[in-house]
Amino acid sequence: MIRTIVVLGGGSAGLLAALSLKARLPQLAVRIVHSREIGIIGVGEGSTGDLPNHLHGFLGIDPGDFHKRARPTWKLGVHFEWGPRTSFDYTFTKTFVGSVPGLPRLLGYYAWDDCAALDPNSALMHEGKAFMRLENGVPLIQRNVAYHIENADFVAALEHYATARGIVFTEGKMRAVEPGPEGVGALVLESGERVTADLFVDASGFRSELLGTALGEKFESFDDALFCDRAIAGGWERTTEPLLPYTRAETMDAGWCWQIEHERHINRGYVFSSAFLSDDAAEAEFRRKNPLVQKTRVVKWRSGRHARTWVGNVVAIGNSAGFVEPLEATAIFVISNASRALAVALAESECEPTKTVREVFNCIVTRMWDEIRDFLAIHYRYNTRLETPFWEHCRRATALHGAEPIVRYYEENGPGTAFAGYLLTPETSIFHLEGFYALLLGQRVPHRRVRPPAAAEQQTLATLRATHLAQARRGFGVAESLALIRSPHWQWTPGFYQQ
Ligand SMILES: Cc1cc2nc3c(=O)[nH]c(=O)nc-3n(C[C@H](O)[C@H](O)[C@H](O)COP(=O)(O)OP(=O)(O)OC[C@H]3O[C@@H](n4cnc5c(N)ncnc54)[C@H](O)[C@@H]3O)c2cc1C
């Protein structure tokens, strides 16, 4: 029977795990052990649309209070400067597998020449706006819009909520692990204190102190699909740049560059492969293309996941469990989903989880990591923008794994959905066929069903785009929306965010 849980790590993973457990199982005693000397990673600032729902739905954190403390901005999707088009937008909404009256085929079939503004969110991204304007003059804030949040602000806000909900913090460095019959018996801190628990959550970041180091769980590398292994992170204080409602991903010589939008700060970073570029050469390219960048630092990683993330009485969540580069900003997504899955697993097993429960949890987490790897693989395999040794290698060598049947089906039949359930299980898929098609069409990966739309179809498409764009132009920008939700008149609809 699990009554006490110790979380090693007070970064976003440890805090989200602790808060999720406490939200679902308030009777549990949850304690976080963390070391300010070791610190938190300090990067990880874009989310998917799942995060607002996790925070304000599952965890019940008031959105107004969260906006005051963490100061997030909104992210509608990713703006890719990638492939043969000047750019394309990946929104978190369903477009390419959707249909509209007057067009006999799914919308994806009409995206070959121009994939912009086929849905309201892609029109909003095109116009640099965050939300459509409702007839009563207020923004139509949707639940599936993600956040950009500075890592330190996010962690500070989560610490506040954790303390308020009775989660206990112990500041101290763990120096040893005492083995126990289930795996870990106790954490031994530098102070000499022995910290025991019924279940340990390893949220110790890349150090993976419990799962990786103490238990030695096998690490399964993703290095046949993802070749980048480090980033130069930097940024600058915002001057007159518009506050964009999306993350930018720009193709670079040996990787790509992110741009994440905060209210006062622009966060930029170059993800690259050390096999193709030295740190100095990457820094030089990064600064040449971003002359405003101030201080930088290098962060290194290995891509992959542990074979199992719940072993005995240890569950790893966050960078301790696995890591893939932030091209789709998925780490917080996996953290939130694994935290929810753990909380539900404990609740349903009445805090007496069996081997079966652990196996199901491991299967869920493994599937998430692997789908992310497969989705990222198509970003690399089909980006034809640059003829550098790195990109030539990606086009030749990136293993597609689970994306292989999706790409094959698409190449033969276009963005169809006849066998959607065979290609990806709709209930458990993260990106769905929509996401895969958005990247394949965005990069103009050829398929055999490309044909010019008939005159009537062209007219329908032109009207559709013009309508979306005109509505988007009247919409709210990020800065304007932030000012509005901070005004005393604004009220969040109770139960707006659900989980
Ligand atoms: C370049 C880069 C960009 C990224 N961008 C994104 C993004 O846009 N979106 C996204 O979702 N994710 C992103 N990530 C992933 C991001 O790191 C994670 O989302 C997230 O911050 C999780 O961190 P964590 O809590 O696992 O680890 P950390 O923040 O490293 O926290 C580890 C915690 O463990 C504690 N600890 C470790 N060892 C000990 C010990 N021996 N004793 C006591 N305490 C200990 C530390 O003190 C700390 O509190 C990015 C990662 C990188 C490298």
The ligand as an SDF file (V2000), in Angstrom:
LIG
                    3D

 53 58  0  0  0  0  0  0  0  0999 V2000
   17.7190   22.8300  -25.3260 C   0  0  0  0  0  0  0  0  0  0  0  0
   16.4510   22.3300  -24.7280 C   0  0  0  0  0  0  0  0  0  0  0  0
   15.2370   22.9280  -25.0430 C   0  0  0  0  0  0  0  0  0  0  0  0
   14.0590   22.4360  -24.5130 C   0  0  0  0  0  0  0  0  0  0  0  0
   12.8690   22.9870  -24.8900 N   0  0  0  0  0  0  0  0  0  0  0  0
   11.7080   22.4410  -24.4640 C   0  0  0  0  0  0  0  0  0  0  0  0
   10.4550   22.9540  -24.8530 C   0  0  0  0  0  0  0  0  0  0  0  0
   10.3740   23.9380  -25.5800 O   0  0  0  0  0  0  0  0  0  0  0  0
    9.3400   22.3460  -24.4010 N   0  0  0  0  0  0  0  0  0  0  0  0
    9.3840   21.2770  -23.5710 C   0  0  0  0  0  0  0  0  0  0  0  0
    8.3320   20.7310  -23.2130 O   0  0  0  0  0  0  0  0  0  0  0  0
   10.5490   20.8030  -23.1410 N   0  0  0  0  0  0  0  0  0  0  0  0
   11.6980   21.3380  -23.5740 C   0  0  0  0  0  0  0  0  0  0  0  0
   12.8860   20.8430  -23.1170 N   0  0  0  0  0  0  0  0  0  0  0  0
   12.8820   19.7870  -22.1100 C   0  0  0  0  0  0  0  0  0  0  0  0
   12.9170   20.3790  -20.6890 C   0  0  0  0  0  0  0  0  0  0  0  0
   14.1710   20.2150  -20.1940 O   0  0  0  0  0  0  0  0  0  0  0  0
   11.8850   19.7040  -19.8380 C   0  0  0  0  0  0  0  0  0  0  0  0
   10.6180   20.0150  -20.3650 O   0  0  0  0  0  0  0  0  0  0  0  0
   11.7130   20.0880  -18.4110 C   0  0  0  0  0  0  0  0  0  0  0  0
   12.1590   21.2930  -18.0570 O   0  0  0  0  0  0  0  0  0  0  0  0
   11.9630   18.9520  -17.4550 C   0  0  0  0  0  0  0  0  0  0  0  0
   13.0480   19.0850  -16.7020 O   0  0  0  0  0  0  0  0  0  0  0  0
   13.2460   18.1010  -15.4590 P   0  0  0  0  0  0  0  0  0  0  0  0
   12.3610   18.5520  -14.3490 O   0  0  0  0  0  0  0  0  0  0  0  0
   13.1510   16.7100  -15.9170 O   0  0  0  0  0  0  0  0  0  0  0  0
   14.7650   18.3520  -15.0830 O   0  0  0  0  0  0  0  0  0  0  0  0
   15.5000   19.5730  -14.3710 P   0  0  0  0  0  0  0  0  0  0  0  0
   14.8740   20.8770  -14.6420 O   0  0  0  0  0  0  0  0  0  0  0  0
   16.9340   19.4080  -14.7090 O   0  0  0  0  0  0  0  0  0  0  0  0
   15.2920   19.2820  -12.8230 O   0  0  0  0  0  0  0  0  0  0  0  0
   16.0340   18.2940  -12.1420 C   0  0  0  0  0  0  0  0  0  0  0  0
   15.7970   18.4500  -10.6590 C   0  0  0  0  0  0  0  0  0  0  0  0
   16.4340   17.3770   -9.9780 O   0  0  0  0  0  0  0  0  0  0  0  0
   17.2140   17.8860   -8.9010 C   0  0  0  0  0  0  0  0  0  0  0  0
   18.3140   16.9480   -8.6390 N   0  0  0  0  0  0  0  0  0  0  0  0
   19.0540   16.2600   -9.5470 C   0  0  0  0  0  0  0  0  0  0  0  0
   19.9700   15.5020   -8.9290 N   0  0  0  0  0  0  0  0  0  0  0  0
   19.7920   15.7090   -7.6000 C   0  0  0  0  0  0  0  0  0  0  0  0
   20.4350   15.2170   -6.4150 C   0  0  0  0  0  0  0  0  0  0  0  0
   21.4750   14.3620   -6.4700 N   0  0  0  0  0  0  0  0  0  0  0  0
   20.0150   15.6630   -5.2140 N   0  0  0  0  0  0  0  0  0  0  0  0
   18.9740   16.5360   -5.1100 C   0  0  0  0  0  0  0  0  0  0  0  0
   18.3330   17.0280   -6.1820 N   0  0  0  0  0  0  0  0  0  0  0  0
   18.7420   16.6230   -7.4110 C   0  0  0  0  0  0  0  0  0  0  0  0
   17.6550   19.2590   -9.3920 C   0  0  0  0  0  0  0  0  0  0  0  0
   18.0390   20.0760   -8.3360 O   0  0  0  0  0  0  0  0  0  0  0  0
   16.3660   19.7320  -10.0800 C   0  0  0  0  0  0  0  0  0  0  0  0
   15.4790   20.2630   -9.1000 O   0  0  0  0  0  0  0  0  0  0  0  0
   14.0890   21.3440  -23.6180 C   0  0  0  0  0  0  0  0  0  0  0  0
   15.3060   20.7720  -23.2520 C   0  0  0  0  0  0  0  0  0  0  0  0
   16.4780   21.2450  -23.8110 C   0  0  0  0  0  0  0  0  0  0  0  0
   17.7750   20.6020  -23.4260 C   0  0  0  0  0  0  0  0  0  0  0  0
  1  2  1  0
  2  3  1  0
  2 52  2  0
  3  4  2  0
  4  5  1  0
  4 50  1  0
  5  6  2  0
  6  7  1  0
  6 13  1  0
  7  8  2  0
  7  9  1  0
  9 10  1  0
 10 11  2  0
 10 12  1  0
 12 13  2  0
 13 14  1  0
 14 15  1  0
 14 50  1  0
 15 16  1  0
 16 17  1  0
 16 18  1  0
 18 19  1  0
 18 20  1  0
 20 21  1  0
 20 22  1  0
 22 23  1  0
 23 24  1  0
 24 25  2  0
 24 26  1  0
 24 27  1  0
 27 28  1  0
 28 29  2  0
 28 30  1  0
 28 31  1  0
 31 32  1  0
 32 33  1  0
 33 34  1  0
 33 48  1  0
 34 35  1  0
 35 36  1  0
 35 46  1  0
 36 37  1  0
 36 45  1  0
 37 38  2  0
 38 39  1  0
 39 40  1  0
 39 45  2  0
 40 41  1  0
 40 42  2  0
 42 43  1  0
 43 44  2  0
 44 45  1  0
 46 47  1  0
 46 48  1  0
 48 49  1  0
 50 51  2  0
 51 52  1  0
 52 53  1  0
M  END
$$$$
